[in-house]
Amino acid sequence: MTIKGLDGAANSAAAAHKPAHFKLENLIRPNILSLEPYRCARDDYQSGILLDANENSLGHSLPPNSVIPHNPGSSNGATPVQSTEADDPLSLNRYPDPGLFGIKDAVAELRGVPNDAFVFLGVGSDEVLDLVQRVCCRPGKDKILICPPTYGMYSVCAAVNDLEVVKVPLITEGGKFALDVEAVNKKLAEDPDIKIAFICSPGNPTGTLIPPIDVRQVLDNPAFKGLVVVDEAYIDFAEEEKRMGKRPAEEIVSAVSLVHEYQNLMVTQTLSKAFGLAAIRLGIAFAQPPLVQIMNNTKAPYNISSPTAHLASLALSTKGIAQMRENVQTLIRNRDQLISALQTLPGAGAILGANEANFVLVQMLDLETRSKPDNDVAQMVYKRMAEEMGLVVRNRAKDLGCAGCLRITVGTEEENKRCIELMKGLLEGGK
């Protein structure tokens, strides 16, 4: 069956990719596969006297001088939205131009996929994670697989979509947090109702990269007819480590490298972390064009706003990418300093995971013997710092393999020093 909106050549090209046991049309819910995509007014025409979409022809209602100016020279070469209103360069009274300042092309170039047909954009990664469950899984019948400890939204979306969650824990011994490939493949082979396997890399809260070679073994599992989704919200920190010489230059860290080969793979990323644009809510997915087309057919119209696209275009410009990489390198150096300080902090225990993201997972030890991780101490430090001292970390002590653990986001040098200072006072005072 040809996917609506996708030309036959693209459909055939994707079907020729690995693995032979996977057929996308057998995975997608039939009602989604037959869906006629909503056609937006802006899909056909983006300029002229626009009296087609019931927009407000008088313009926006924002106070004067409150709009975001658009600088065409910084938009990575994309054509700016045309506007006749001098004080509204983003044409806020108009629905977004589907071109979205060329950000799909910019992302495709940045991550090395052939073109924008391999790119889907969502309102944060969370929209992508929810939407892929909706298109692949039948409510009340199908299941997803996750590998705890992991990002909580996979399970939240599953609950919203009435899907059962199957759990195959990471290998947690010694704070390793590696993917148990054998156990994952065994579970996928045993249960044909599992339609999506979610893998977080680098993991949250683990901070540990799952090597693409491990992902490949799941993709090649002939008994699994479903989809593998690799969530790479923090991947730029591992990528930048290569540029800094902290990882082998030839190492492949991102599963996007596998999208060229496999049609049963989706990789999600975001501008929230390394690019520092959490507020604009832009998530990205990379997959073969048929799956991207199905996602586009199903999403809400105009899901990406013009202000979001404009800001993303600036971040994805040559100067924006250079700034991101400079900031990430600074955060990596700050992370190393934070780890060194935690390793000499009385009352702090092991630092778990591989520390390949922008946070550190560290154990709080019991105050009497300081020999074992203690959830109560973790809660005390977390609560008192937040409520009495104005510094907030995250308590992950209840997560599998994370007993007594606090997750500390890497801040500025001054913020990290303040965190260590407060923790030292609380741990010494408690004893």
N, C-alpha and C positions, 0 to 999 in steps of 0.2 A: 504493500500500500504506500503510495506517495504521500509524503507529509505536506499538508496544505501550506502554501506560501513558499515552499522550497522547490527549486527547479529540479527536474529529473536527473540531470547530470550530477548535481551536488549530492542528491540522495544516493545515487549509485556509487559515487566516489567514497562516501562515508561507509556504505555497506561493505566495501571491499577491504576495510581496515580490520585489524585484529580486535577481538578473538573470533574465531569462526563459529563458536557456540552461542554468540550473542546476537539477538535480533531485536532492535529497538522497538519495532512495532508490536512485539510480543510482551514488552514490559509496560508500555504506556497504556493507561486506562483507555478503553475503547471510546468513551465519550469525549476524552481529550483529543484522541487521535483524529476523530471526525470533526473536531471543532472548526468552525469557520471563524478565523481571527477577526476581531473588531477592527474596522478600518477607521482611523482617525482622520479628521478634517485636514490636519497638517501633513498626512502621508502623501498627498497629491500636490498641494501648493503651499508655499511658505512665504510668499511676498505678494505685494499688490494691495488693492483695496479688499480687505478680508471681511466678507459679510456671510461667512459660511459656518461658523462654529459657535454662534451665540455668545461671543465674547463681549466685553464692555468696550465699545468703540471710543469712549471718552477717556480711557486710560485708567491708571491705578489711582488709589486713594491714599497713598503714602504721603506724609508731610514732605515739603520741599527739602532737597539736599539729603534725603535719607536713603537714596538708592545706591547700589553698588556700581561704580563706574566700570565700564568695560574697555580694556585696552587691547585692540585687535592685534597689536604687535606681540602680545604675550600669550596668544592662544594657540601656540604650536602650529601656526599656519592655517588654522581653521577659519572659515568665513564667518564673520560676526553676524549675529541676528540683526536684520535690518529694522529700523524703527524711524517713524516720522516724528516721534515725540522727542524733543531735544533733552528733556530731563528723565527719559526712561530708556537708556541704551539697551537694557535687557528685554524690552517689550513685555513687561510683566503682565499687561492686560491680555496678552496672547498666549495660547497654549504653546508648549515648547516645540521648537523645530526638531524633527526627528534626527537631524544631523548632530545635535547636541555638541556643537563646537568641535566636532571631530575627535571626541574623547575615545570612541571605540577604536578608531584607527591608531590613536596614540598608545592605547593600552596594548593593542595587538603588536605594535612595533616594540614596545618596551619588553614584553614577555616572549616575543619570538614566535607567535603563531602566524599562520599565513595571511589572514586578513580579518576584517571585522565580523565576518560570518561565524567566526569561532568565539565571539565575545557576547555575553549577555550582561546587562546592567540591572541592578536591583536597588531598592531602597535599603541600603545596608546589606551585609551578607545574610542577615536574618530573613529578608524577603526571599532570597535565593534558596535558603535552606528549607523554608516552608513551601515554596512553590514546587521544588523538585519532589517533595513528598506528595503534594497534591496531584501532580501529573502521573506519578508512577504507582502510587499505592491506593488500594481500595479501602475506604474507611470500614472499620470493623472486621476486616479480613486479613489484610497484609501486615507486615512487620518491617521494622528497621533494625539494624545491628549497630551498636556503639561499643567503644572500648574505654571504659572508665579506668582512672579518672579522666574526664573529658569535659568539653564545653556543654553547658546545661541546656542550650536552646534546641539541640537535636531532640531531646526528650520532650521539651515543652511543645515544639511543633508537632511531634508525634501524638501527644495528648490532644491537641487541638484537632488533629486530623483523624482521631480515633484509631491509632495504630499501636500495636504492641511493640515494646522495646526489648530486644534481646541483647544481653550484655556479655561480652567476652573481655575480661579485664586485660589491661596491659600487664606486661611482666614487671611487677613493682619491686621485686627483691633488690635491696641495696639502692633504692631510688633510681633504678635503671629506666623504667617507663618505656620499654620497648614493645613493639607490636608483636603479639603472639600469633605469628602467621599460621602456624599449624592448627592452633585452636580456632582461629577465625575461619580458615578454610573448611575445617571439619564441621563447624556449626552451619556455615553456608550450604554445605553439601547435604546436611541432615534435614534442613528446613526450607522447602521451596517457597514458603510464604514470605521469606525475607527478600525484599525487593531492593533495598539500599543498604550499603555498608558505609558508615561514616568514619573517616580517619582524620584526626586533627594533627597537623604537622606544621611547625612545632606545636606541641600540645599545650592546652590550657586546662589545668594549671601546671602542667609538667615542665614546659619549656624545652621539651626534647623533640628533635627532628626525627621523623619516620623516613628512612631512606627510600627513595623511589624504587629501589630494587625489591624492597619488601612489598610495596604497593603493586608492583608488577606481578608478584606471585599470586596476589589475590585476584587481579584482573585476568590472569591466565587460568584460574580455577574453572575447569570445564563443567563442574557441577553447579556453578552459580550463574544464573541467567539474568541477574539483576545489575544494578549500577553501583559503582564505587565513587563516593564523593570525598575528595581530599580537601580539607579546610585549611588554607594556608594564610590565615590572617597575619601571621608574624614572619612570613618567609623572607622579607627583605633584610631581617637581622642576620639570618644565616647567609644570605647572598652577599651581604656587605663584609662578612667575616672573610670570605674568599678574597675580596679586593684588598683587605688589610693583611693578608698572608696568614690568617689564623686558621684557615682550612686549605686543603690542597686545591690548587687552581683548577684541576681537572674534575673535581668532585661535582656531581649533579645533585643539587639539593631540592629543586622544585619538581613536583609531579607534572607541571605544565609540559615538561619535556616529553611526557608520555601521551599527551593529547594528540600528537601527530600520528601515533600508532593505534590507539585504542578508541573504539566507539562506545565502550561501556565505562567511560571515565568522565567525571566532571571535577574541575578544580576551582575552588572559590577563594577569592582574595578580597581585599578591602583597601580603601584609602584612609581608614581610621587610625591605623597604628603608625607605620613608618612615615607616612605622609602627614600625619598629625591633623587629619581632617575628620575627626569623629563626628563633628556637628553637622556636616553636610549629608551624612548618611548615603554613601555610595558604595555598594557592593558589586563585585565583579565575578563572573563565572566564565571559565574556559571549557569548551567541549566541542565535539564535532558538530558541524552545521545543522544536521537534522534535529538533534536535541536542543540546540539553541533556538531553532525555529519553533519547536513545540513550546518552549518556555515563552517566547515572544507572542505566540498565538494565545497563550493562557493568561499572561500578566494583565494588570489593569492598564488602560491607556494612559499615556503621559506620566508614567510612574517616576521618571526622573525630571526634576524641575529645572527651569532655566538657570536660576542662581546656583544650584548644585552643579550643573554641567559647566557653567562659566568658571566657577572656582576650581573644579577638577581640571579644566583645560589649562589653567595657569599652573597648577601643580604638576601636570604632565608635560609641560613645556621643557625645553632643554635646561633652562635655568632652574625650573622647579624640581626636576629630577636631581640635578646637581646639589640643590639645597637639601633635598631629602637624604641623599647619601651622606652629606656632611653631617647632618643631624644624627643619623643612625650611627655613624662612626663615633660621634661624641657620646651617645647613649651606651654604646658598647664599652667604651673606655670607662664611663661612669659605672657601668655594671660590674666591671672588673674590680674597681675600687670598692664598691659596695660589698662584693663577695669577700674581698680581703678583710674588710672591717668586720663583717659578720663572723668570719672564721676565727677571729681573736676576741669575740664578744663573750664574756662569761655568761653562761645561761643559755646561749644559743647552741644548737646541735648541728646535725648534718645539713648541708645544703643539697637538696635532692634535685634530680633531673640533670639535663646536660646544659642548662642555661644558654639556650640558643634563641631566646626572644628578648623582650624588654622588661622582664621581671625575674625575680629570684624567689625560690620556694625554700624556706628555711624552717627548721624545727625549733620549737621552744621546749626546753627541758624542765623536768620537775625541779622545784626549788629546794628540795631537801638534799637529794643525792646528786642532782644534775647528771643523771645517768640514762634517763629514758624520756622520750617525747611525752608531753603532757598537754592534753586538750584544754584543761582548765587554765593553765598558764597562758596558752595561746589566746584564749578568750579574754583573760584579764588584760594582757598587753594590748590586744586589739581594741577593747572597749575603752580602756582608760586613755589611750593615746587619742582616740577619736573624740571622746566626750569631754576630756579634761585638758587636752594639749593641742587640739586642732590639727592632728596629723592622722590620716586615715590609710590603713593598709587593708588587706582582705584576709579573713579567717577561713582557711580551707581545711581545717583540722578534721572535719567529718568526711572528707573525700577518701576514697579507697587509696591506701598506700601513703596517705598524707597526714598521719597522726601527728598532732602538735604543730602543724605547719601554718605559717603565715605566708601569704604571697605578697611580696613587696614590689611594686612597680618602680623601675629605675627612674629617678628624678634628676634634677640638677645636682651639681656637687654639693651645694648648700643644703638642698632638701634631703639628700642622702645622709649628710653629716648630722642634720637635725634628727633624722629618724634613728640613727645609731645612738645618738646622745640620749634620746628619750627612752629607747629600749634598754640601754645600759642602766639608767636610773631606776626603771621599773623592775628589772630583773635583780639588781643588787638590793633594792629596797624590799622587794618581796622576800628575799632570803633573810 
